[in-house]
Amino acid sequence: MAVILSILALLLTLADVYITSSVMSSVSWFAKGWLFLPALIYWALILWMYFTGDTRQMILNGVMWITICVFLPTLAFTLFSLLGKGLGLIWHPLYPVLSWAGAGIAAVWFVIAVYGSVFGWRRLEVKNTDINIPDLPENFEGYRIAQLTDFHIGVYGATPGAVDRIVDTVNSLKPDLIVFTGDLVNTSPEELPQFTEVLSRLKAPDGVISVLGNHDYCIYHRYKGDDTPERALARVVKSEESMGWNLLRNEAVQIKRGNDSIAIVGVENAGSGHFPDKSDLKKAMKGVPEDECTILLSHDPSHWHREVLTTTDIPLMLAGHTHAMQFRIGNFSPAEWSYPEWSGLYREGDQQLYVSTGVGGNIAFRFGVYPTIDVLTLKR
């Protein structure tokens, strides 16, 4: 990550050099100096993170806000201006046209970035979805599940009232069951203490059932002394247990309604690539009757194609993880470049996957895909 951010910082610096030397050549050096201030702050934050291992949310937000609000619009203008200069050698009017186009795109993106950073990540929505399961037991007709995912709770450190609002909204919806599909923390269990009391207020007749996400293993943090990711994970697990959540780590529970029952199966993170894979679906399914209607909680939606579809007949899997990259315009999100299933309900044969885009995020920014509580109503 440090290498990627350093490359971005270098590109921002080079873009500033181009703008001051080619576009602002007649402006005083004092005025030009202010243009380099974001790049200097960017370098300072990146070097601070690299040498100290400090990944507190405030530092992460600072880095990402400069990336989103400064680097991207600056790069857009620079690329269009350079393209205009090149094509302007063939036909001169193209240079001012493309330069103004670049300035317009940069301005539009800046407005989007500011809105997403100031307002978008606090805007709470409730999404209702009916899910048809042919073999659903009769007594579970109309059973309502509130799905929360990807709190990345450190992002709310400066605005803890937003978490109160999420909890109060979920409780007001009166679901039969609340599920949390991973990524309670962003980098460290130190994010949790100020929120354990409010999160323990989540209530439903069948309780709160949760699983772990890749961030809950606390691997995106530099440790000192005797502190380790394993000890950090143990603190996350202990916090969930103290909140009264039923954390499933490759295991299952049964929920009953009269003479009918369904199984809720939860696996640890089933990641691919650089994401940890701690899942054991076979172990989790042990003891679940073959004819039991089963709902799987698995943080990473790629697990559906990688194992669930090929080795089981589980009718419904609930996942999170993608956040829809915290950016969407219409039906487009850059998340689709990485995940075939990144938001909403997907079906293959009699098996379905629901991907929630979550209530939090790695950073305090969302545009077009806002913090969402998903209410899933099961139908026969």
C-alpha positions as CSV (number, residue, x, y, z in Angstrom):
1,M,0.0,0.0,0.0
2,A,2.8,2.4,0.8
3,V,4.3,1.8,-2.6
4,I,1.0,2.6,-4.3
5,L,0.5,5.8,-2.2
6,S,4.0,6.9,-2.9
7,I,3.4,6.5,-6.7
8,L,0.2,8.6,-6.3
9,A,2.1,11.3,-4.3
10,L,4.8,11.4,-7.0
11,L,2.2,11.8,-9.8
12,L,0.5,14.6,-7.8
13,T,3.8,16.3,-7.4
14,L,4.7,16.0,-11.1
15,A,1.2,17.3,-12.0
16,D,1.7,20.3,-9.8
17,V,5.1,21.0,-11.5
18,Y,3.4,20.8,-14.9
19,I,0.6,23.1,-13.9
20,T,2.9,25.7,-12.3
21,S,5.4,25.7,-15.1
22,S,3.0,25.5,-18.1
23,V,-0.4,26.7,-17.1
24,M,0.4,29.2,-14.3
25,S,3.7,30.5,-15.7
26,S,2.7,34.1,-15.2
27,V,1.6,33.7,-11.6
28,S,3.9,34.6,-8.8
29,W,6.0,31.9,-7.1
30,F,4.3,32.7,-3.8
31,A,0.9,31.8,-5.3
32,K,2.4,28.7,-7.0
33,G,3.8,27.5,-3.7
34,W,0.3,27.1,-2.3
35,L,-0.5,24.6,-5.0
36,F,2.1,22.2,-3.7
37,L,0.7,22.3,-0.1
38,P,-1.6,19.2,-0.6
39,A,1.3,17.3,-2.1
40,L,3.5,18.1,0.8
41,I,0.8,17.0,3.3
42,Y,0.3,13.9,1.3
43,W,4.0,13.0,1.4
44,A,4.1,13.8,5.1
45,L,1.1,11.5,5.9
46,I,2.5,8.6,3.8
47,L,5.9,8.8,5.4
48,W,4.3,9.0,8.8
49,M,2.3,5.9,8.1
50,Y,5.3,4.1,6.7
51,F,7.8,4.8,9.5
52,T,5.4,4.7,12.5
53,G,2.9,2.1,11.4
54,D,0.1,4.6,12.4
55,T,-3.1,3.5,10.7
56,R,-5.5,5.4,12.8
57,Q,-8.7,6.4,11.0
58,M,-7.8,10.1,11.1
59,I,-4.6,9.4,9.2
60,L,-6.3,7.1,6.7
61,N,-9.0,9.7,6.1
62,G,-6.4,12.4,5.5
63,V,-4.6,10.3,2.9
64,M,-7.8,9.2,1.1
65,W,-9.4,12.6,1.2
66,I,-6.3,14.1,-0.5
67,T,-6.4,11.2,-3.0
68,I,-10.1,11.7,-3.8
69,C,-10.5,15.5,-3.5
70,V,-7.1,16.7,-4.8
71,F,-5.1,14.0,-6.6
72,L,-7.9,12.7,-8.9
73,P,-9.1,16.2,-10.2
74,T,-5.6,17.4,-10.5
75,L,-4.6,14.3,-12.5
76,A,-7.7,14.6,-14.7
77,F,-6.9,18.2,-15.6
78,T,-3.2,17.4,-16.2
79,L,-4.0,14.5,-18.6
80,F,-6.5,16.5,-20.6
81,S,-4.1,19.4,-20.8
82,L,-1.2,17.3,-21.9
83,L,-3.4,15.5,-24.5
84,G,-4.5,18.9,-25.7
85,K,-0.9,20.1,-26.1
86,G,0.0,17.0,-28.1
87,L,-3.1,17.2,-30.4
88,G,-2.7,21.0,-30.5
89,L,0.4,20.5,-32.6
90,I,-1.9,19.1,-35.3
91,W,-4.7,21.6,-34.8
92,H,-4.1,24.4,-32.3
93,P,-7.8,24.9,-31.1
94,L,-7.8,21.5,-29.6
95,Y,-5.4,22.6,-26.8
96,P,-7.8,25.2,-25.1
97,V,-10.8,22.9,-25.8
98,L,-9.3,19.9,-24.0
99,S,-7.8,22.0,-21.2
100,W,-11.3,23.5,-20.4
101,A,-12.8,20.0,-20.7
102,G,-10.2,18.8,-18.2
103,A,-10.9,21.7,-15.9
104,G,-14.7,21.0,-16.1
105,I,-14.2,17.3,-15.3
106,A,-11.9,18.2,-12.4
107,A,-14.5,20.6,-11.0
108,V,-17.3,18.1,-11.3
109,W,-15.3,15.4,-9.6
110,F,-14.2,17.8,-6.8
111,V,-17.9,18.6,-6.1
112,I,-18.7,14.8,-6.0
113,A,-15.7,14.2,-3.7
114,V,-16.6,16.9,-1.3
115,Y,-20.3,15.8,-1.1
116,G,-19.3,12.2,-0.6
117,S,-16.7,13.1,2.1
118,V,-18.9,15.5,4.0
119,F,-22.5,14.2,3.6
120,G,-22.6,11.0,1.6
121,W,-21.0,8.7,4.2
122,R,-23.6,9.8,6.9
123,R,-26.7,9.4,4.7
124,L,-28.5,6.3,6.0
125,E,-30.9,4.3,3.8
126,V,-33.1,1.2,4.3
127,K,-33.5,-1.2,1.4
128,N,-36.3,-3.8,1.5
129,T,-36.0,-7.0,-0.6
130,D,-38.2,-10.0,-0.9
131,I,-36.4,-13.3,-1.4
132,N,-38.2,-16.3,-2.7
133,I,-37.1,-19.7,-1.4
134,P,-39.2,-22.6,-2.7
135,D,-38.3,-25.0,0.2
136,L,-38.8,-22.4,2.9
137,P,-40.7,-23.9,5.9
138,E,-44.3,-22.7,6.2
139,N,-43.8,-21.0,9.6
140,F,-41.0,-18.9,8.1
141,E,-43.2,-17.3,5.5
142,G,-42.6,-13.5,5.9
143,Y,-39.5,-14.0,8.2
144,R,-37.6,-10.7,8.2
145,I,-33.8,-10.5,8.4
146,A,-32.0,-7.2,8.9
147,Q,-28.6,-7.5,7.4
148,L,-25.8,-5.1,8.5
149,T,-22.3,-5.4,7.1
150,D,-18.9,-3.6,6.9
151,F,-19.2,-1.2,9.8
152,H,-15.4,-0.5,9.7
153,I,-16.4,1.2,13.0
154,G,-13.3,3.4,13.3
155,V,-14.7,5.5,10.5
156,Y,-17.4,6.7,12.9
157,G,-14.9,7.7,15.6
158,A,-15.5,11.4,15.1
159,T,-19.3,11.0,14.7
160,P,-20.4,8.3,17.2
161,G,-24.0,9.6,17.0
162,A,-24.3,8.0,13.5
163,V,-23.9,4.6,15.0
164,D,-26.7,5.3,17.5
165,R,-28.9,6.3,14.5
166,I,-28.1,3.0,12.7
167,V,-28.9,0.9,15.8
168,D,-32.1,2.8,16.5
169,T,-33.2,2.5,12.9
170,V,-32.6,-1.3,12.8
171,N,-34.5,-1.8,16.1
172,S,-37.4,0.3,14.8
173,L,-37.7,-2.0,11.8
174,K,-38.5,-4.9,14.2
175,P,-36.8,-7.7,12.3
176,D,-37.0,-11.3,13.4
177,L,-33.2,-11.7,13.1
178,I,-30.2,-9.4,12.7
179,V,-27.2,-10.7,10.9
180,F,-23.8,-9.0,10.6
181,T,-21.6,-10.2,7.7
182,G,-18.2,-9.1,8.7
183,D,-15.7,-6.2,9.0
184,L,-16.7,-4.8,12.3
185,V,-13.3,-2.9,12.6
186,N,-11.1,-1.2,10.1
187,T,-7.6,-1.8,11.4
188,S,-7.6,-2.4,15.1
189,P,-9.8,-3.5,18.1
190,E,-9.0,-0.1,19.7
191,E,-11.8,1.3,17.5
192,L,-14.4,-0.7,19.4
193,P,-14.6,0.3,23.1
194,Q,-16.6,3.5,22.5
195,F,-19.2,1.6,20.5
196,T,-19.7,-1.7,22.3
197,E,-22.5,-0.3,24.5
198,V,-24.5,1.1,21.6
199,L,-24.0,-2.0,19.4
200,S,-25.1,-4.2,22.3
201,R,-28.5,-2.5,22.0
202,L,-29.2,-4.2,18.7
203,K,-32.2,-6.5,19.5
204,A,-34.3,-9.0,17.6
205,P,-36.4,-12.1,18.8
206,D,-33.7,-14.4,17.3
207,G,-30.8,-12.2,18.3
208,V,-27.8,-11.0,16.4
209,I,-25.7,-13.5,14.5
210,S,-22.3,-12.5,13.0
211,V,-19.3,-13.7,11.1
212,L,-15.8,-12.3,10.6
213,G,-14.5,-10.3,7.6
214,N,-11.0,-9.8,6.4
215,H,-10.5,-6.6,8.4
216,D,-11.5,-8.3,11.7
217,Y,-8.3,-10.3,11.6
218,C,-6.5,-6.9,12.1
219,I,-3.8,-7.7,9.5
220,Y,-3.7,-4.1,8.2
221,H,-1.8,-2.8,11.1
222,R,1.9,-2.7,12.2
223,Y,2.4,-4.3,15.6
224,K,5.0,-3.6,18.2
225,G,6.3,-5.7,21.1
226,D,4.1,-8.6,22.1
227,D,1.1,-7.4,20.2
228,T,0.1,-9.6,17.3
229,P,-2.8,-9.9,14.8
230,E,-3.9,-13.0,16.7
231,R,-4.2,-11.1,20.0
232,A,-6.0,-8.2,18.2
233,L,-8.5,-10.7,16.7
234,A,-9.1,-12.2,20.1
235,R,-10.1,-8.8,21.4
236,V,-12.5,-8.3,18.4
237,V,-14.1,-11.7,19.2
238,K,-14.3,-10.9,22.9
239,S,-16.0,-7.6,22.1
240,E,-18.6,-9.3,19.9
241,E,-19.3,-11.8,22.6
242,S,-19.6,-9.1,25.2
243,M,-22.2,-7.3,23.0
244,G,-24.4,-10.4,23.0
245,W,-23.7,-11.2,19.4
246,N,-23.6,-14.9,18.4
247,L,-20.3,-15.1,16.4
248,L,-20.2,-18.1,14.1
249,R,-16.7,-19.3,13.3
250,N,-17.3,-22.2,10.8
251,E,-20.4,-23.4,12.7
252,A,-24.2,-23.3,12.5
253,V,-27.2,-22.6,14.6
254,Q,-30.8,-23.6,14.3
255,I,-33.7,-21.3,14.5
256,K,-37.2,-22.7,15.2
257,R,-40.7,-21.5,14.5
258,G,-43.2,-24.1,15.9
259,N,-42.4,-27.4,14.3
260,D,-40.3,-25.8,11.5
261,S,-36.7,-24.8,11.6
262,I,-33.9,-23.2,9.4
263,A,-30.2,-23.3,9.8
264,I,-28.0,-20.2,9.9
265,V,-24.4,-21.3,8.9
266,G,-21.5,-18.9,9.4
267,V,-18.0,-19.3,8.0
268,E,-14.9,-17.3,8.8
269,N,-13.6,-15.1,6.0
270,A,-13.4,-17.0,2.7
271,G,-11.2,-14.7,0.8
272,S,-9.1,-15.1,-2.3
273,G,-5.8,-13.5,-3.5
274,H,-4.4,-11.4,-0.7
275,F,-7.5,-11.7,1.5
276,P,-7.3,-14.3,4.2
277,D,-9.1,-17.6,3.8
278,K,-10.0,-19.0,7.2
279,S,-13.2,-20.7,6.1
280,D,-14.2,-24.3,6.5
281,L,-17.6,-24.8,5.0
282,K,-17.6,-28.5,5.4
283,K,-17.0,-28.1,9.2
284,A,-19.7,-25.4,9.4
285,M,-22.3,-27.7,7.7
286,K,-21.6,-30.7,10.0
287,G,-24.8,-31.5,11.9
288,V,-27.0,-29.6,9.6
289,P,-29.7,-32.0,8.3
290,E,-29.6,-32.5,4.5
291,D,-33.2,-31.4,4.1
292,E,-32.8,-28.3,6.3
293,C,-33.4,-24.9,4.7
294,T,-30.0,-23.2,5.1
295,I,-28.9,-19.6,5.0
296,L,-25.1,-19.0,4.7
297,L,-23.3,-16.0,6.1
298,S,-20.0,-15.4,4.3
299,H,-18.3,-12.1,4.1
300,D,-16.7,-12.3,0.7
301,P,-19.2,-12.7,-2.2
302,S,-16.6,-14.5,-4.4
303,H,-17.0,-17.4,-2.0
304,W,-20.4,-18.1,-3.7
305,H,-18.9,-19.0,-7.1
306,R,-15.7,-20.4,-5.7
307,E,-17.3,-23.1,-3.4
308,V,-20.9,-22.6,-2.5
309,L,-22.4,-23.1,-6.0
310,T,-20.1,-26.0,-6.8
311,T,-20.2,-28.1,-3.7
312,T,-23.6,-27.3,-1.9
313,D,-27.2,-26.7,-2.6
314,I,-27.5,-23.9,-0.1
315,P,-30.4,-21.7,-1.3
316,L,-29.3,-18.4,0.0
317,M,-25.9,-16.8,0.9
318,L,-25.6,-13.3,2.5
319,A,-22.4,-11.4,1.9
320,G,-20.9,-7.9,2.1
321,H,-17.2,-6.8,1.5
322,T,-17.5,-4.9,-1.8
323,H,-19.1,-1.6,-0.4
324,A,-19.7,-1.1,-4.2
325,M,-16.4,0.7,-3.9
326,Q,-18.4,3.4,-2.0
327,F,-19.1,5.0,-5.4
328,R,-21.9,4.4,-7.9
329,I,-23.4,6.4,-10.7
330,G,-26.6,4.8,-12.1
331,N,-25.9,1.1,-12.5
332,F,-22.1,1.6,-12.7
333,S,-19.6,1.1,-9.9
334,P,-15.9,0.3,-10.2
335,A,-16.7,-2.6,-7.9
336,E,-17.8,-4.6,-11.0
337,W,-14.2,-4.6,-12.3
338,S,-13.3,-6.8,-9.3
339,Y,-16.5,-8.7,-8.4
340,P,-19.2,-10.2,-10.7
341,E,-21.6,-9.9,-7.8
342,W,-21.2,-6.7,-5.9
343,S,-24.6,-5.3,-4.9
344,G,-28.1,-6.8,-4.5
345,L,-29.6,-10.2,-5.4
346,Y,-28.1,-12.7,-7.8
347,R,-29.5,-16.1,-8.8
348,E,-28.1,-19.2,-10.4
349,G,-30.7,-22.1,-10.6
350,D,-32.3,-22.5,-7.2
351,Q,-29.4,-20.8,-5.4
352,Q,-29.2,-17.1,-4.5
353,L,-26.7,-14.6,-3.3
354,Y,-27.5,-11.3,-1.7
355,V,-24.6,-8.7,-1.4
356,S,-25.1,-5.8,0.9
357,T,-23.1,-2.7,0.2
358,G,-22.8,-2.0,4.0
359,V,-23.1,0.8,6.4
360,G,-19.5,1.9,6.8
361,G,-16.3,1.9,4.7
362,N,-12.6,2.0,4.8
363,I,-12.7,5.8,4.7
364,A,-15.3,8.5,5.3
365,F,-16.6,8.8,1.8
366,R,-19.6,7.5,-0.2
367,F,-21.3,8.8,-3.3
368,G,-24.3,7.1,-5.0
369,V,-24.2,4.1,-2.7
370,Y,-24.9,5.3,0.8
371,P,-24.8,3.5,4.2
372,T,-27.5,0.8,3.9
373,I,-29.5,-1.4,6.2
374,D,-30.9,-4.3,4.2
375,V,-34.2,-5.9,5.3
376,L,-34.7,-9.3,3.6
377,T,-38.2,-10.8,3.8
378,L,-38.3,-14.6,3.1
379,K,-41.1,-15.8,0.9
380,R,-42.1,-19.3,-0.2
